[in-house]
Amino acid sequence: MGTSSWTAAPAQPASLRRRGAVLERAILEAALEQLSTVGWNGLTMEGVAAGAQTGKAAVYRRWSSKEDLVADALQSGLPRFDEAPDLGSVREDLLALCRQAREAMYSRPGFALRSVIHECDTLQAERFHSVIYEGVVEPTIRLLREVISRGIGRGEVRSDAANAYVFDAMPAMMMYRSKMCGSEWSERDIEEMIDQLMIPLLRSHRV
């Protein structure tokens, strides 16, 4: 007599035997997936547990609140901005940096971050301020500073352009147009922003 499927099946699914960092990674990935599909308002600890194929208790043992879980998920999932483009001109460098930012904004962690920014109330948003600043704003400004400083050295950019207002202009515009106008930042949009805003703002008086 053949062995039945009931007796041949493992006593416990492999997914339920995960422990430590492997299980935590699965939970964080499930949180990002929920944020990018149902948004902040639709995310629940139960839904995250189901997405990670684990029990709700396993989630609560590690994160006592939805806010704590989402903060860690965003911190672990946001793309890293490590190197500034160096393509020979400030225009090409800025275009490349914008494209990199667009890819990040429309990645799964990017959609997750946007759902937090758009749906959280003021008190909740304060909880994520450091995650957003340290994970997105500060790295972008650091690379912009490098691109602009290099342009100053080449004589393409006026010497007094390396200041906080100039560094804020491009990320602020991308965030504003994305949130308030629903812009998806097509190639044409990116080129127009660089040519009509950033290059005139940066242009050396000698050019």
MDAnalysis code that builds the backbone (N, CA, C; Angstrom):
import MDAnalysis as mda
import numpy as np

u = mda.Universe.empty(621, n_residues=207, atom_resindex=np.repeat(np.arange(207), 3), trajectory=True)
u.add_TopologyAttr("name", ["N", "CA", "C"] * 207)
u.add_TopologyAttr("resid", np.arange(1, 208))
u.add_TopologyAttr("resname", ["MET", "GLY", "THR", "SER", "SER", "TRP", "THR", "ALA", "ALA", "PRO", "ALA", "GLN", "PRO", "ALA", "SER", "LEU", "ARG", "ARG", "ARG", "GLY", "ALA", "VAL", "LEU", "GLU", "ARG", "ALA", "ILE", "LEU", "GLU", "ALA", "ALA", "LEU", "GLU", "GLN", "LEU", "SER", "THR", "VAL", "GLY", "TRP", "ASN", "GLY", "LEU", "THR", "MET", "GLU", "GLY", "VAL", "ALA", "ALA", "GLY", "ALA", "GLN", "THR", "GLY", "LYS", "ALA", "ALA", "VAL", "TYR", "ARG", "ARG", "TRP", "SER", "SER", "LYS", "GLU", "ASP", "LEU", "VAL", "ALA", "ASP", "ALA", "LEU", "GLN", "SER", "GLY", "LEU", "PRO", "ARG", "PHE", "ASP", "GLU", "ALA", "PRO", "ASP", "LEU", "GLY", "SER", "VAL", "ARG", "GLU", "ASP", "LEU", "LEU", "ALA", "LEU", "CYS", "ARG", "GLN", "ALA", "ARG", "GLU", "ALA", "MET", "TYR", "SER", "ARG", "PRO", "GLY", "PHE", "ALA", "LEU", "ARG", "SER", "VAL", "ILE", "HIS", "GLU", "CYS", "ASP", "THR", "LEU", "GLN", "ALA", "GLU", "ARG", "PHE", "HIS", "SER", "VAL", "ILE", "TYR", "GLU", "GLY", "VAL", "VAL", "GLU", "PRO", "THR", "ILE", "ARG", "LEU", "LEU", "ARG", "GLU", "VAL", "ILE", "SER", "ARG", "GLY", "ILE", "GLY", "ARG", "GLY", "GLU", "VAL", "ARG", "SER", "ASP", "ALA", "ALA", "ASN", "ALA", "TYR", "VAL", "PHE", "ASP", "ALA", "MET", "PRO", "ALA", "MET", "MET", "MET", "TYR", "ARG", "SER", "LYS", "MET", "CYS", "GLY", "SER", "GLU", "TRP", "SER", "GLU", "ARG", "ASP", "ILE", "GLU", "GLU", "MET", "ILE", "ASP", "GLN", "LEU", "MET", "ILE", "PRO", "LEU", "LEU", "ARG", "SER", "HIS", "ARG", "VAL"])
u.atoms.positions = np.array([
    [0.851, -1.188, 0.000],
    [0.000, 0.000, 0.000],
    [0.884, 1.233, 0.000],
    [0.574, 2.190, -0.833],
    [1.388, 3.398, -0.925],
    [1.204, 4.287, 0.286],
    [2.196, 5.069, 0.558],
    [2.133, 6.012, 1.673],
    [1.242, 7.180, 1.293],
    [0.325, 7.572, 2.175],
    [-0.575, 8.680, 1.872],
    [0.182, 9.990, 1.903],
    [-0.424, 10.994, 1.236],
    [0.204, 12.314, 1.231],
    [0.243, 12.908, 2.622],
    [-0.697, 12.505, 3.474],
    [-0.700, 13.045, 4.844],
    [0.492, 12.556, 5.638],
    [0.810, 11.291, 5.537],
    [1.924, 10.770, 6.316],
    [3.257, 11.150, 5.703],
    [3.292, 11.395, 4.385],
    [4.553, 11.726, 3.739],
    [4.935, 13.189, 3.925],
    [3.948, 14.050, 4.228],
    [4.224, 15.484, 4.344],
    [5.058, 15.760, 5.580],
    [5.931, 16.754, 5.538],
    [6.694, 17.100, 6.722],
    [5.789, 17.547, 7.850],
    [6.222, 17.317, 9.056],
    [5.407, 17.660, 10.223],
    [5.215, 19.152, 10.354],
    [6.181, 19.949, 9.872],
    [6.101, 21.396, 10.009],
    [6.693, 22.050, 8.772],
    [5.955, 22.976, 8.134],
    [6.498, 23.634, 6.938],
    [7.814, 24.320, 7.236],
    [8.720, 24.312, 6.244],
    [10.037, 24.920, 6.441],
    [9.923, 26.396, 6.771],
    [8.885, 27.078, 6.196],
    [8.756, 28.519, 6.421],
    [8.531, 28.841, 7.888],
    [7.879, 27.907, 8.628],
    [7.598, 28.160, 10.032],
    [8.791, 27.862, 10.921],
    [9.839, 27.267, 10.377],
    [11.002, 26.939, 11.193],
    [12.085, 28.005, 11.095],
    [11.812, 29.074, 10.359],
    [12.824, 30.117, 10.234],
    [13.031, 30.813, 11.574],
    [14.261, 31.227, 11.785],
    [14.595, 31.873, 13.046],
    [15.509, 33.055, 12.780],
    [15.696, 33.874, 13.780],
    [16.706, 34.920, 13.766],
    [16.606, 35.855, 12.580],
    [17.765, 36.125, 11.984],
    [17.863, 37.130, 10.923],
    [17.033, 36.753, 9.692],
    [16.918, 35.458, 9.398],
    [16.151, 35.029, 8.227],
    [14.681, 35.378, 8.396],
    [14.131, 35.107, 9.577],
    [12.735, 35.427, 9.846],
    [12.530, 36.941, 9.880],
    [13.440, 37.658, 10.506],
    [13.317, 39.119, 10.565],
    [13.326, 39.731, 9.171],
    [14.199, 39.208, 8.289],
    [14.256, 39.710, 6.927],
    [12.925, 39.479, 6.215],
    [12.331, 38.307, 6.421],
    [11.048, 37.990, 5.794],
    [9.951, 38.928, 6.285],
    [9.967, 39.243, 7.567],
    [8.959, 40.151, 8.133],
    [9.135, 41.563, 7.573],
    [10.371, 42.033, 7.502],
    [10.622, 43.373, 6.959],
    [10.219, 43.451, 5.489],
    [10.512, 42.405, 4.716],
    [10.114, 42.366, 3.306],
    [8.594, 42.383, 3.175],
    [7.922, 41.654, 4.058],
    [6.460, 41.630, 4.020],
    [5.881, 42.994, 4.370],
    [6.516, 43.696, 5.299],
    [6.051, 45.044, 5.646],
    [6.196, 45.992, 4.464],
    [7.323, 45.923, 3.750],
    [7.518, 46.758, 2.560],
    [6.483, 46.420, 1.489],
    [6.205, 45.141, 1.320],
    [5.218, 44.723, 0.329],
    [3.839, 45.283, 0.666],
    [3.463, 45.210, 1.945],
    [2.166, 45.754, 2.366],
    [2.110, 47.263, 2.146],
    [3.170, 47.960, 2.510],
    [3.190, 49.412, 2.340],
    [3.053, 49.799, 0.877],
    [3.720, 49.066, 0.002],
    [3.727, 49.428, -1.413],
    [2.440, 49.020, -2.126],
    [1.617, 48.162, -1.510],
    [0.385, 47.714, -2.157],
    [-0.861, 48.287, -1.480],
    [-0.968, 48.143, -0.160],
    [-2.175, 48.632, 0.533],
    [-1.930, 49.941, 1.266],
    [-0.661, 50.379, 1.345],
    [-0.361, 51.660, 1.965],
    [-0.305, 51.601, 3.483],
    [0.064, 52.759, 4.060],
    [0.179, 52.858, 5.518],
    [-1.143, 52.535, 6.208],
    [-2.228, 53.085, 5.720],
    [-3.520, 52.891, 6.384],
    [-3.997, 51.454, 6.305],
    [-3.618, 50.742, 5.248],
    [-4.057, 49.358, 5.095],
    [-3.148, 48.338, 5.751],
    [-1.943, 48.759, 6.131],
    [-0.986, 47.816, 6.729],
    [-1.427, 47.419, 8.134],
    [-1.397, 46.118, 8.407],
    [-1.667, 45.601, 9.748],
    [-0.570, 44.616, 10.135],
    [-0.375, 44.451, 11.426],
    [0.608, 43.477, 11.896],
    [0.197, 42.070, 11.480],
    [-1.120, 41.815, 11.464],
    [-1.608, 40.506, 11.046],
    [-1.297, 40.250, 9.575],
    [-1.497, 41.292, 8.746],
    [-1.207, 41.154, 7.329],
    [0.262, 40.928, 7.060],
    [1.110, 41.621, 7.811],
    [2.555, 41.431, 7.665],
    [2.934, 40.006, 8.058],
    [2.368, 39.520, 9.159],
    [2.663, 38.154, 9.600],
    [2.254, 37.141, 8.537],
    [1.079, 37.348, 7.943],
    [0.617, 36.433, 6.904],
    [1.548, 36.488, 5.691],
    [1.977, 37.703, 5.313],
    [2.878, 37.843, 4.182],
    [4.222, 37.179, 4.420],
    [4.670, 37.187, 5.672],
    [5.945, 36.568, 6.020],
    [5.809, 35.093, 6.348],
    [4.571, 34.582, 6.289],
    [4.282, 33.181, 6.602],
    [4.781, 32.815, 8.007],
    [4.391, 33.660, 8.942],
    [4.729, 33.398, 10.335],
    [3.542, 33.804, 11.198],
    [3.672, 33.651, 12.493],
    [2.595, 34.015, 13.394],
    [2.687, 35.468, 13.838],
    [1.545, 36.032, 14.216],
    [1.510, 37.419, 14.667],
    [2.404, 37.625, 15.888],
    [2.491, 36.622, 16.751],
    [3.319, 36.739, 17.954],
    [4.790, 36.940, 17.604],
    [5.243, 36.320, 16.494],
    [6.647, 36.469, 16.083],
    [6.945, 37.901, 15.673],
    [5.945, 38.586, 15.107],
    [6.128, 39.988, 14.734],
    [6.163, 40.856, 15.981],
    [5.211, 40.648, 16.877],
    [5.124, 41.480, 18.080],
    [6.297, 41.262, 19.037],
    [6.914, 40.087, 18.996],
    [8.090, 39.874, 19.848],
    [9.237, 40.784, 19.441],
    [9.286, 41.143, 18.174],
    [10.393, 41.953, 17.659],
    [10.036, 43.433, 17.556],
    [8.785, 43.733, 17.253],
    [8.343, 45.118, 17.099],
    [7.028, 45.292, 17.851],
    [7.021, 46.190, 18.800],
    [5.831, 46.358, 19.637],
    [4.752, 47.186, 18.962],
    [5.080, 47.881, 17.878],
    [4.095, 48.724, 17.219],
    [4.318, 48.730, 15.707],
    [3.283, 49.116, 15.012],
    [3.339, 49.279, 13.556],
    [4.385, 50.313, 13.167],
    [4.478, 51.406, 13.929],
    [5.445, 52.460, 13.633],
    [6.876, 51.949, 13.712],
    [7.186, 51.161, 14.760],
    [8.542, 50.624, 14.914],
    [8.891, 49.674, 13.770],
    [7.938, 48.834, 13.404],
    [8.169, 47.876, 12.317],
    [8.421, 48.607, 11.003],
    [7.598, 49.588, 10.693],
    [7.736, 50.307, 9.423],
    [9.044, 51.088, 9.383],
    [9.425, 51.703, 10.501],
    [10.691, 52.444, 10.538],
    [11.856, 51.525, 10.197],
    [11.894, 50.326, 10.776],
    [12.981, 49.389, 10.495],
    [12.905, 48.857, 9.067],
    [11.678, 48.623, 8.570],
    [11.525, 48.122, 7.198],
    [12.039, 49.143, 6.192],
    [11.698, 50.409, 6.399],
    [12.177, 51.453, 5.491],
    [13.689, 51.588, 5.574],
    [14.215, 51.573, 6.790],
    [15.654, 51.741, 6.973],
    [16.430, 50.623, 6.295],
    [15.897, 49.411, 6.355],
    [16.606, 48.267, 5.767],
    [16.407, 48.187, 4.256],
    [15.293, 48.738, 3.749],
    [14.967, 48.537, 2.350],
    [15.336, 49.658, 1.410],
    [15.512, 50.879, 1.930],
    [15.790, 52.005, 1.051],
    [17.124, 51.812, 0.330],
    [17.189, 52.140, -0.952],
    [18.444, 51.970, -1.696],
    [19.530, 52.889, -1.172],
    [20.765, 52.471, -1.342],
    [21.914, 53.253, -0.876],
    [22.429, 54.143, -2.005],
    [22.705, 55.387, -1.667],
    [23.310, 56.327, -2.609],
    [24.767, 56.495, -2.202],
    [25.641, 55.743, -2.866],
    [27.031, 55.690, -2.414],
    [27.978, 56.571, -3.214],
    [27.790, 56.651, -4.528],
    [28.757, 57.365, -5.364],
    [28.049, 58.385, -6.242],
    [28.642, 59.569, -6.324],
    [28.103, 60.597, -7.207],
    [28.526, 60.290, -8.645],
    [27.637, 60.496, -9.616],
    [28.024, 60.304, -11.033],
    [29.169, 61.249, -11.394],
    [30.030, 60.802, -12.269],
    [31.137, 61.637, -12.744],
    [31.266, 61.421, -14.251],
    [30.428, 62.157, -15.022],
    [30.314, 61.941, -16.463],
    [30.924, 63.068, -17.287],
    [31.626, 63.989, -16.625],
    [32.355, 65.011, -17.370],
    [31.734, 66.377, -17.406],
    [30.454, 66.501, -17.032],
    [29.824, 67.819, -16.984],
    [28.775, 67.821, -15.877],
    [28.519, 68.994, -15.318],
    [27.562, 69.075, -14.225],
    [26.162, 68.709, -14.709],
    [25.832, 69.043, -15.946],
    [24.507, 68.699, -16.472],
    [24.319, 67.187, -16.529],
    [25.284, 66.486, -17.100],
    [25.162, 65.029, -17.214],
    [25.163, 64.371, -15.839],
    [25.958, 64.913, -14.920],
    [25.984, 64.358, -13.562],
    [24.635, 64.538, -12.872],
    [24.031, 65.712, -13.018],
    [22.736, 65.968, -12.398],
    [21.641, 65.107, -13.022],
    [21.684, 64.946, -14.325],
    [20.714, 64.066, -14.988],
    [20.820, 62.643, -14.448],
    [22.045, 62.138, -14.332],
    [22.246, 60.777, -13.826],
    [21.772, 60.651, -12.394],
    [22.029, 61.683, -11.594],
    [21.610, 61.647, -10.192],
    [20.084, 61.673, -10.088],
    [19.427, 62.463, -10.930],
    [17.965, 62.500, -10.947],
    [17.376, 61.158, -11.355],
    [17.981, 60.536, -12.351],
    [17.487, 59.220, -12.779],
    [17.627, 58.199, -11.654],
    [18.730, 58.286, -10.948],
    [18.944, 57.384, -9.809],
    [17.884, 57.628, -8.739],
    [17.579, 58.895, -8.469],
    [16.555, 59.227, -7.475],
    [15.181, 58.750, -7.938],
    [14.899, 58.893, -9.239],
    [13.605, 58.435, -9.768],
    [13.463, 56.926, -9.600],
    [14.525, 56.184, -9.905],
    [14.471, 54.727, -9.738],
    [14.197, 54.360, -8.283],
    [14.817, 55.099, -7.371],
    [14.591, 54.832, -5.950],
    [13.154, 55.151, -5.552],
    [12.617, 56.274, -6.057],
    [11.254, 56.685, -5.718],
    [10.218, 55.676, -6.194],
    [10.498, 55.009, -7.331],
    [9.532, 54.087, -7.904],
    [9.906, 52.623, -7.707],
    [10.857, 52.370, -6.824],
    [11.131, 51.007, -6.386],
    [10.097, 50.626, -5.328],
    [10.077, 49.375, -4.944],
    [9.124, 48.964, -3.914],
    [9.346, 49.716, -2.605],
    [10.611, 49.833, -2.103],
    [10.812, 50.650, -0.897],
    [10.419, 52.109, -1.113],
    [10.604, 52.613, -2.349],
    [10.211, 53.980, -2.642],
    [8.707, 54.168, -2.549],
    [7.935, 53.240, -3.105],
    [6.483, 53.306, -2.978],
    [6.075, 53.203, -1.515],
    [6.775, 52.350, -0.760],
    [6.480, 52.216, 0.666],
    [6.715, 53.541, 1.392],
    [7.835, 54.181, 1.095],
    [8.142, 55.460, 1.726],
    [7.107, 56.516, 1.358],
    [6.703, 56.550, 0.102],
    [5.724, 57.543, -0.322],
    [4.380, 57.325, 0.364],
    [4.008, 56.076, 0.604],
    [2.744, 55.832, 1.303],
    [2.802, 56.364, 2.724],
    [3.964, 56.253, 3.359],
    [4.134, 56.797, 4.708],
    [4.039, 58.316, 4.683],
    [4.744, 58.944, 3.729],
    [4.754, 60.403, 3.634],
    [3.351, 60.939, 3.357],
    [2.608, 60.269, 2.472],
    [1.306, 60.768, 2.040],
    [0.197, 60.504, 3.048],
    [0.272, 59.389, 3.790],
    [-0.864, 58.954, 4.585],
    [-0.716, 59.183, 6.086],
    [0.507, 59.326, 6.582],
    [0.688, 59.477, 8.023],
    [0.219, 60.851, 8.484],
    [-0.298, 60.914, 9.712],
    [-0.611, 62.219, 10.272],
    [0.670, 62.854, 10.804],
    [0.575, 64.071, 11.326],
    [1.764, 64.829, 11.720],
    [2.569, 64.118, 12.793],
    [1.907, 63.583, 13.803],
    [2.619, 62.922, 14.895],
    [3.314, 61.658, 14.406],
    [2.639, 60.890, 13.561],
    [3.247, 59.681, 13.020],
    [4.423, 60.026, 12.116],
    [4.278, 61.076, 11.311],
    [5.347, 61.467, 10.397],
    [6.617, 61.823, 11.147],
    [6.475, 62.404, 12.335],
    [7.652, 62.753, 13.129],
    [8.454, 61.514, 13.490],
    [7.760, 60.383, 13.653],
    [8.438, 59.128, 13.990],
    [9.389, 58.705, 12.871],
    [9.065, 59.069, 11.636],
    [9.854, 58.629, 10.484],
    [10.793, 59.712, 9.968],
    [10.841, 60.845, 10.644],
    [11.661, 61.956, 10.152],
    [13.115, 61.548, 9.993],
    [13.676, 60.900, 11.000],
    [15.095, 60.542, 10.931],
    [15.353, 59.500, 9.854],
    [14.409, 58.572, 9.657],
    [14.573, 57.558, 8.619],
    [14.602, 58.215, 7.243],
    [13.657, 59.141, 7.019],
    [13.578, 59.813, 5.721],
    [14.794, 60.701, 5.504],
    [15.179, 61.444, 6.541],
    [16.309, 62.358, 6.378],
    [17.608, 61.587, 6.169],
    [17.877, 60.613, 7.044],
    [19.142, 59.881, 6.970],
    [19.188, 58.922, 5.784],
    [18.033, 58.389, 5.379],
    [18.028, 57.403, 4.311],
    [17.866, 57.976, 2.925],
    [17.277, 59.184, 2.816],
    [16.985, 59.742, 1.498],
    [17.580, 61.139, 1.320],
    [17.193, 62.044, 2.205],
    [17.547, 63.452, 2.007],
    [19.049, 63.678, 2.148],
    [19.636, 63.235, 3.248],
    [21.052, 63.499, 3.495],
    [21.956, 62.861, 2.441],
    [21.743, 61.591, 2.054],
    [22.601, 61.032, 1.001],
    [22.467, 61.770, -0.328],
    [21.252, 62.194, -0.671],
    [21.066, 62.929, -1.925],
    [21.801, 64.259, -1.894],
    [21.681, 64.977, -0.786],
    [22.361, 66.266, -0.658],
    [23.877, 66.079, -0.677],
    [24.358, 65.007, -0.069],
    [25.798, 64.747, -0.061],
    [26.321, 64.553, -1.488],
    [25.591, 63.801, -2.296],
    [26.015, 63.585, -3.681],
    [25.871, 64.852, -4.515],
    [24.822, 65.621, -4.257],
    [24.673, 66.902, -4.945],
    [25.834, 67.833, -4.622],
    [26.230, 67.842, -3.363],
    [27.359, 68.692, -2.956],
    [28.618, 68.292, -3.715],
    [28.815, 66.982, -3.871],
    [29.997, 66.498, -4.586],
    [29.955, 66.898, -6.061],
    [28.776, 66.737, -6.695],
    [28.623, 67.103, -8.108],
    [28.840, 68.598, -8.309],
    [28.240, 69.406, -7.442],
    [28.349, 70.861, -7.581],
    [29.766, 71.334, -7.286],
    [30.405, 70.776, -6.286],
    [31.785, 71.150, -5.970],
    [32.717, 70.803, -7.124],
    [32.481, 69.664, -7.758],
    [33.288, 69.287, -8.910],
    [33.056, 70.271, -10.067],
    [31.802, 70.709, -10.236],
    [31.499, 71.690, -11.269],
    [32.156, 73.025, -11.001],
    [32.258, 73.404, -9.741],
    [32.967, 74.641, -9.388],
    [34.430, 74.522, -9.785],
    [35.025, 73.362, -9.507],
    [36.422, 73.142, -9.857],
    [36.676, 73.202, -11.346],
    [35.667, 72.812, -12.158],
    [35.820, 72.858, -13.612],
    [35.446, 74.218, -14.194],
    [34.940, 75.118, -13.355],
    [34.543, 76.429, -13.844],
    [33.163, 76.468, -14.464],
    [32.393, 75.368, -14.325],
    [31.036, 75.329, -14.872],
    [30.026, 75.987, -13.931],
    [30.350, 76.005, -12.675],
    [29.402, 76.420, -11.635],
    [29.980, 77.596, -10.883],
    [29.141, 78.584, -10.572],
    [29.616, 79.743, -9.823],
    [30.098, 79.325, -8.444],
    [31.084, 79.986, -7.936],
    [31.768, 79.560, -6.717],
    [30.893, 79.623, -5.476],
    [29.858, 80.469, -5.473],
    [29.018, 80.589, -4.278],
    [27.766, 79.711, -4.353],
    [27.728, 78.764, -5.294],
    [26.540, 77.917, -5.453],
    [26.495, 76.751, -4.472],
    [27.596, 76.474, -3.805],
    [27.633, 75.343, -2.864],
    [27.033, 75.775, -1.535],
    [25.703, 75.910, -1.510],
    [25.032, 76.318, -0.270],
    [23.747, 75.517, -0.096],
    [23.186, 75.558, 1.099],
    [22.067, 74.685, 1.458],
    [20.832, 74.928, 0.599],
    [20.580, 76.180, 0.191],
    [19.403, 76.458, -0.624],
    [19.511, 75.793, -1.995],
    [20.691, 75.852, -2.584],
    [20.899, 75.202, -3.877],
    [20.801, 73.691, -3.732],
    [21.411, 73.133, -2.688],
    [21.361, 71.688, -2.490],
    [19.930, 71.194, -2.303],
    [19.079, 72.020, -1.688],
    [17.693, 71.613, -1.433],
    [16.810, 71.679, -2.674],
    [17.201, 72.459, -3.668],
    [16.290, 72.772, -4.776],
    [15.826, 71.533, -5.530],
    [16.750, 70.684, -5.938],
    [16.381, 69.542, -6.771],
    [15.563, 68.497, -6.003],
    [16.010, 68.042, -4.811],
    [15.176, 67.077, -4.089],
    [13.827, 67.649, -3.692],
    [13.789, 68.939, -3.334],
    [12.514, 69.544, -2.964],
    [11.553, 69.566, -4.141],
    [12.064, 69.893, -5.311],
    [11.220, 69.920, -6.503],
    [10.703, 68.526, -6.839],
    [11.562, 67.526, -6.742],
    [11.138, 66.165, -7.063],
    [10.070, 65.685, -6.094],
    [10.245, 65.984, -4.808],
    [9.257, 65.576, -3.815],
    [7.945, 66.325, -4.017],
    [8.033, 67.632, -4.250],
    [6.824, 68.445, -4.418],
    [6.028, 67.988, -5.641],
    [6.694, 67.862, -6.779],
    [5.988, 67.479, -7.997],
    [5.406, 66.066, -7.881],
    [6.119, 65.180, -7.186],
    [5.624, 63.820, -7.011],
    [4.391, 63.800, -6.121],
    [4.451, 64.530, -4.995],
    [3.368, 64.475, -4.008],
    [2.179, 65.323, -4.418],
    [2.421, 66.553, -4.854],
    [1.337, 67.497, -5.106],
    [0.785, 67.425, -6.527],
    [1.618, 67.044, -7.476],
    [1.194, 67.054, -8.881],
    [1.092, 65.659, -9.491],
    [1.488, 64.638, -8.743],
    [1.418, 63.280, -9.258],
    [2.407, 62.989, -10.372],
    [3.481, 63.769, -10.441],
    [4.470, 63.574, -11.500],
    [5.199, 62.250, -11.327],
    [5.385, 61.541, -12.429],
    [6.157, 60.300, -12.414],
    [7.564, 60.510, -12.955],
    [7.934, 61.762, -13.220],
    [9.285, 62.144, -13.611],
    [9.766, 61.395, -14.845],
    [9.112, 61.723, -15.946],
    [9.543, 61.200, -17.239],
    [10.916, 61.772, -17.575],
    [11.526, 61.221, -18.609],
    [12.832, 61.721, -19.034],
    [12.740, 63.202, -19.405],
    [11.657, 63.573, -20.069],
    [11.484, 64.984, -20.443],
    [11.379, 65.875, -19.198],
    [10.620, 65.424, -18.193],
    [10.487, 66.212, -16.959],
    [11.845, 66.433, -16.297],
    [12.647, 65.371, -16.247],
    [13.954, 65.463, -15.615],
    [14.846, 66.441, -16.379],
    [14.862, 66.308, -17.695],
    [15.712, 67.195, -18.490],
    [15.277, 68.655, -18.361],
    [13.973, 68.898, -18.349],
    [13.493, 70.268, -18.217],
    [13.848, 70.861, -16.857],
    [13.753, 70.052, -15.802],
    [14.112, 70.565, -14.483],
    [15.595, 70.932, -14.436],
    [16.432, 70.081, -14.996],
    [17.866, 70.368, -14.986],
    [18.173, 71.601, -15.837],
    [17.596, 71.669, -17.038],
    [17.931, 72.752, -17.962],
    [17.283, 74.085, -17.597],
    [16.091, 74.036, -17.009],
    [15.369, 75.273, -16.739],
    [15.506, 75.757, -15.298],
    [15.877, 74.858, -14.399],
    [16.027, 75.250, -12.990],
    [17.472, 75.158, -12.529],
    [18.045, 73.951, -12.588],
    [19.328, 73.738, -11.940],
    [20.487, 74.411, -12.672],
    [20.556, 74.280, -14.000],
    [21.683, 74.868, -14.724],
    [21.686, 76.396, -14.607],
    [20.544, 77.081, -14.813],
    [20.567, 78.540, -14.588],
    [20.926, 78.918, -13.151],
    [20.497, 78.095, -12.198],
    [20.800, 78.380, -10.794],
    [22.302, 78.238, -10.507],
    [22.932, 77.303, -11.186],
    [24.337, 76.991, -10.916],
    [25.325, 77.701, -11.821],
    [24.851, 78.248, -12.911],
    [25.741, 78.697, -13.983],
    [26.780, 79.702, -13.501],
    [28.011, 79.463, -13.907],
    [29.097, 80.399, -13.619],
    [28.876, 81.683, -14.411],
    [29.191, 82.818, -13.787],
    [29.045, 84.090, -14.454],
    [30.005, 84.231, -15.634],
    [31.031, 83.363, -15.683],
    [32.017, 83.440, -16.772],
    [31.530, 82.707, -18.018],
    [30.470, 81.862, -17.848],
    [30.024, 81.064, -18.985],
    [29.115, 81.900, -19.889],
])
